Amino acid sequence: MKTKTFFILFCLCISSRVSSQVLLGINYEPFHLSADIGRGEISPYSISVLLEYKFDSTKSICFRPGFLANDLDGRYFAGFNFSLLGKYQFDNSFYILTGFNLHNNNGTSSGFTKSKNCLITFWGLGFGFKPLSWLHIENLFLLPINNKDIANVQYSNGSFGSYKIYYLIKLSLGFELEL
């Protein structure tokens, strides 16, 4: 499925008729994670690639594969990230985003806590601002819609539980260019 999607997007990119409607870019995406892990995690280690197809001057669709990395302390929430977002442009600078995000969790474990290697699906809503034609700033609020467990924990009394994710906020600084 991923190969077919990539092939279709690649064919759209090389078509001379639509080449001016395809954007390629890179995003730096620090995020705040709200989960019951004792504290909300803030991670500066997130990056994604942007492939956007513009249908017209107001509507487009974005595919963003990315990676949320562990820092030196380790994280229960890290791994590969795939977003498919619809974008509606109000004017040359302001737009809204909505869509889905798949996160393949591959965080680190600690003494009594084991990170769950699982797929988490998020629904997202956000807005963006383009101060320059090649620069965008976005804020995206993501809610988990299926699996909310990110780690299993063994408490000191011998009982077991799980850490759940409540929401994720991404702030994105991106650079893009037309192909």
C-alpha distance (Angstrom), angle and dihedral (degrees) to the residues before:
residue distance angle dihedral
M1 . . .
K2 3.83 . .
T3 3.80 90.6 .
K4 3.81 92.3 51.8
T5 3.81 92.3 48.7
F6 3.81 91.5 48.8
F7 3.83 91.2 47.6
I8 3.82 92.4 51.3
L9 3.81 91.6 48.3
F10 3.82 90.5 46.7
C11 3.83 90.8 51.9
L12 3.79 89.5 50.7
C13 3.81 89.7 51.4
I14 3.81 95.3 54.0
S15 3.79 95.5 43.6
S16 3.81 107.9 106.2
R17 3.81 91.2 -145.9
V18 3.81 95.5 59.7
S19 3.79 103.1 25.5
S20 3.80 92.9 104.2
Q21 3.82 88.7 56.6
V22 3.81 96.7 58.7
L23 3.81 122.9 87.7
L24 3.78 127.9 -166.4
G25 3.78 122.8 -166.3
I26 3.77 151.0 138.8
N27 3.81 129.3 -115.4
Y28 3.77 131.7 -155.7
E29 3.83 104.7 -152.6
P30 3.80 119.1 -176.2
F31 3.80 109.4 -176.0
H32 3.80 143.4 -164.5
L33 3.80 117.3 -139.1
S34 3.80 121.1 -158.7
A35 3.81 110.4 -157.7
D36 3.79 137.7 135.1
I37 3.81 94.4 -99.3
G38 3.79 96.0 117.7
R39 3.81 94.8 -90.4
G40 3.76 137.5 24.8
E41 3.76 110.9 -98.5
I42 3.77 120.9 -130.5
S43 3.78 114.2 -166.9
P44 3.79 127.0 -172.4
Y45 3.79 90.8 -172.4
S46 3.78 106.4 93.8
I47 3.79 131.1 110.1
S48 3.80 135.3 165.8
V49 3.78 140.3 -178.5
L50 3.79 119.2 -125.7
L51 3.79 126.9 -142.3
E52 3.80 111.4 176.0
Y53 3.77 131.1 -179.6
K54 3.82 118.1 -161.4
F55 3.80 115.7 -148.5
D56 3.80 92.0 -173.1
S57 3.81 138.3 -30.7
T58 3.82 93.4 -63.3
K59 3.83 108.3 30.5
S60 3.79 131.3 58.2
I61 3.79 141.7 149.4
C62 3.82 124.9 -133.6
F63 3.79 130.8 -157.2
R64 3.82 113.5 -162.6
P65 3.78 121.9 -179.1
G66 3.78 112.1 -175.4
F67 3.76 149.1 153.7
L68 3.81 131.9 -119.2
A69 3.79 105.4 -157.4
N70 3.79 132.3 -156.0
D71 3.77 117.5 -113.2
L72 3.82 125.4 -144.9
D73 3.84 92.1 -78.7
G74 3.79 91.9 51.7
R75 3.79 126.3 -125.1
Y76 3.77 136.0 -125.3
F77 3.80 87.8 -147.6
A78 3.81 114.6 55.5
G79 3.79 138.0 110.9
F80 3.78 141.6 84.6
N81 3.76 122.1 -16.7
F82 3.82 130.7 -163.5
S83 3.80 122.2 -171.7
L84 3.79 130.9 -172.8
L85 3.79 109.6 -170.9
G86 3.77 135.1 176.6
K87 3.78 115.7 -144.6
Y88 3.81 129.3 -158.1
Q89 3.81 115.2 -166.6
F90 3.85 114.5 -151.4
D91 3.79 95.0 -174.1
N92 3.80 136.6 -23.1
S93 3.80 92.8 -64.1
F94 3.85 113.4 25.5
Y95 3.83 127.4 62.8
I96 3.80 142.6 155.2
L97 3.82 127.8 -131.3
T98 3.78 133.3 -155.4
G99 3.77 133.8 166.8
F100 3.77 148.1 92.8
N101 3.76 133.9 -53.9
L102 3.82 125.6 -162.7
H103 3.78 116.1 -158.9
N104 3.81 121.1 -168.1
N105 3.81 100.1 -155.6
N106 3.79 115.0 -142.0
G107 3.80 103.8 155.8
T108 3.78 128.1 155.7
S109 3.80 125.6 -94.4
S110 3.79 130.0 -135.3
G111 3.82 135.1 -160.4
F112 3.81 100.3 -65.1
T113 3.78 99.2 8.1
K114 3.79 126.6 77.7
S115 3.79 120.0 -165.1
K116 3.81 113.0 -131.1
N117 3.77 116.4 -124.2
C118 3.80 98.6 -144.8
L119 3.78 143.9 126.4
I120 3.81 116.1 -101.2
T121 3.81 121.3 -168.1
F122 3.80 119.9 -151.5
W123 3.79 132.6 -171.0
G124 3.79 113.0 -146.2
L125 3.78 139.4 -160.3
G126 3.77 125.8 179.0
F127 3.76 149.9 130.2
G128 3.75 136.5 -116.7
F129 3.77 140.6 -158.9
K130 3.82 128.4 -154.5
P131 3.82 110.2 -158.2
L132 3.83 88.9 172.7
S133 3.81 131.2 23.1
W134 3.84 90.8 -110.2
L135 3.85 99.8 37.8
H136 3.81 130.6 69.2
I137 3.80 135.4 178.7
E138 3.82 117.7 -159.5
N139 3.78 138.7 -179.6
L140 3.83 115.7 -160.3
F141 3.81 126.1 -175.2
L142 3.83 112.8 -156.2
L143 3.83 127.1 -166.1
P144 3.83 121.6 -168.2
I145 3.81 112.0 -120.0
N146 3.79 102.1 -176.7
N147 3.80 128.5 13.3
K148 3.82 110.3 23.3
D149 3.84 97.5 174.4
I150 3.80 114.6 104.9
A151 3.82 102.1 166.4
N152 3.80 142.7 10.9
V153 3.79 118.7 -131.6
Q154 3.80 134.2 -163.7
Y155 3.82 111.2 -149.5
S156 3.81 124.3 -144.8
N157 3.82 91.5 -104.2
G158 3.83 89.8 59.7
S159 3.81 97.1 -104.9
F160 3.80 122.6 127.6
G161 3.78 131.1 -134.0
S162 3.77 141.2 156.4
Y163 3.77 137.1 -116.7
K164 3.79 113.1 -125.2
I165 3.78 129.8 -158.7
Y166 3.82 118.2 -131.3
Y167 3.80 104.0 -178.4
L168 3.77 143.9 -24.7
I169 3.80 127.8 -141.5
K170 3.80 118.9 -160.9
L171 3.77 125.1 -167.0
S172 3.78 110.0 -163.7
L173 3.78 131.6 -162.7
G174 3.79 109.6 -172.0
F175 3.77 141.5 -179.3
E176 3.80 119.9 -156.3
L177 3.79 140.4 173.3
E178 3.79 134.9 -170.7
L179 3.78 118.1 -109.3
